[in-house]
């Protein structure tokens, strides 16, 4: 027996016994319509879905089963298929838009039971009054059903048309007292007026709702096949995303696609508002609603999601809450998102928006504006910006962005590209401080200093005349001033911007600073880069370490990566190639980051890796790394990045003996307010080396006058050139002037030892020369520094042929010779030249690339999105310094990673 209690006393019907003979007419005297008792015929294109039929089989174990879904969800045909598979008695009753008062309702129910072969005694009788039924009739019916050994299956199709509360109470009474003799299946668009919570609580309810009725991509592909439309699974998946697996939408789309010359393209691009889908939804959903509800639906169609208060803001009414709750309850294509938020079915939304433009022309921009203002007041920034842009209200959009302290999102974060695209449509007529700041950010990010600074100055002038405070806008100005200072290589300007920002932070609400950590990260990155350009390495390191060590998050990924790249450059310039490499490898996108692949923001990191590769004589790897930065837009204007590329490219050309090309490459074509000491020293070194190679030692020595011991790596290279130019005194002056602090690394020690060894060799002191060479080899072996020895010249070769030095160089600098009398075997695989660390997920992806799997196949195999796989691949390419899949596999095998 069901645990559901009896109907309340107020719902009980008359106790007067009324028994009438069986009749072929309803209580109004009209003949019963036999079509209402017949199972609906299933079309040829009907797709049987085993998972749903199996779920419906649970109806035998629970008194009540509910198939609840919107119009066209496939409820009726599913129930008909399942019922056709059952042995009698199965009673089927469909409701139409007619009269469903209690007497008529029960008259048809009794007739359905008798039609299916479930015998009822004459005692049950039949209703004689269309408006009421007797208590005796219901009790007799329940009693006779309860006495059955085999239950009757009663399917009530389109039960949502029965709206009389008395009928629901009477149906509950019969269901409760029929016990195991009745299994009731309700097919409905709306929640029935039954105490479902009671049935659910005791496990006596089987439910199949919209989410389960929705087609899967595989089922959609099979359905399309039945309609004669064959498409790839991805096309079916896209159609399911657009229709949310709605059965009628899929079928109607398939019918239309069948008539198209390119069905796959049609399914991808069809206009919902000009299709049979629109006709269905307008007739079955919209036109069934009241005028007020139709107006609400049309207005909220401009929104991706909405709550009652937001809907009221668009309608200027106060009745949205009950209307939305009713629409959701009726499965009227209004989906609940939780926390009082809703959304429209995507196709329904498309159709309603088109209908809005016809019924209420010109209203759409105003609706977007009302939505933007409400969303701004309630702190929903991304949606505020989208609706402001849709309303063409750029003052509102830019004001919201700046007031929220979110201008940094134009430069970094997963949505920075989309945000920049949104504001790219802003016209010149918008002239507020906020719009000028957005223009300045856009121009500076595209390295247009003239226009960027003009907009920034205009915004600052307007803010100076405004006495409302506007700390967020002024802090945004400071960020852009710091970026401009970075692009112009001006330490005084960047320090002034940082000081201003520090003061303004005290005036900005703390929650905004916490909400937008990217602003501080970007500001400090600009400061650190400018200080690095000026050669103030320790100050730059302190600032950049703050950024690199900041808490993670997608909004600060790019500045953290860029900070790591700059720290890598500092280590390289201080002679620590191993440290530089580790930091540069860290300055790549994280493989597990969600969303589409993002620009790395760490081109300088790749250039450092290229410079390290040159020092290790991995020239092809260096070229690949340099080539990967060729399209980096920031390199064209940023002094540090431009100088880093010049350094790496010039060193590579020198290693290949192309001295004139190296001289042309070494000077960064970026004007700056101050001269960078390390960039100038590198330029001097390359130019001097070229003069020396062309037989002009005096000219080579003159060029080196600007190089000092403040740049240790540059100083020892300059000393080497001076010695080669037969100026030993100048060489030793440079070496003695080097500030031998902890910050100078093995690259300095190796090169310095080589210079002193060469001087000792020239003086005939071979023992000292070999001792210095031995120390240099020991220091270089840990870092795999090959280039200094290869560039040393002919004087080093006799020394390297001696046993102690040969042993120190064997295997990493020179080949290993076999022992006498032992036949040489196959050469061992080359040892890794660079320590490459792939994450576990990156290794999984690389293994599948080696098995020739496509990106889509890898995504499916690893249960990842295609974009995430692409991000992993990009990270693998960067770490292995390759551009293609095949190259990645070959290099990974060379490094014994596969």
QUIGILIN-V40078 format. One record per helix or strand of 3 or more residues. SS is the DSSP state (helix for helix, strand for strand). FROM is the first residue (numbers start at 1). LEN is the number of residues. If there is no record, write none. Layout:
# QUIGILIN-V40078
ss	from	len
SS	FROM	LEN
SS	FROM	LEN
This chain:
# QUIGILIN-V40078
ss	from	len
helix	9	3
helix	34	4
helix	50	11
strand	64	5
helix	75	10
strand	90	5
helix	102	14
helix	135	12
strand	152	6
helix	159	3
helix	165	17
strand	182	7
helix	196	6
strand	205	4
helix	210	4
helix	217	10
helix	233	11
helix	247	12
helix	263	7
helix	272	3
helix	276	9
helix	286	3
helix	291	10
helix	308	8
helix	320	10
strand	334	5
strand	341	4
helix	346	14
helix	364	14
helix	381	10
helix	394	10
helix	407	4
helix	416	8
helix	433	13
helix	449	16
helix	471	18
helix	491	15
helix	510	6
helix	517	17
helix	537	12
helix	554	20
helix	577	10
helix	603	13
helix	619	10
helix	633	4
helix	639	17
helix	659	8
helix	677	17
helix	697	10
helix	712	13
helix	728	9
helix	746	17
helix	766	18
helix	787	4
helix	794	7
helix	803	7
helix	840	11
helix	855	8
helix	866	15
helix	885	10
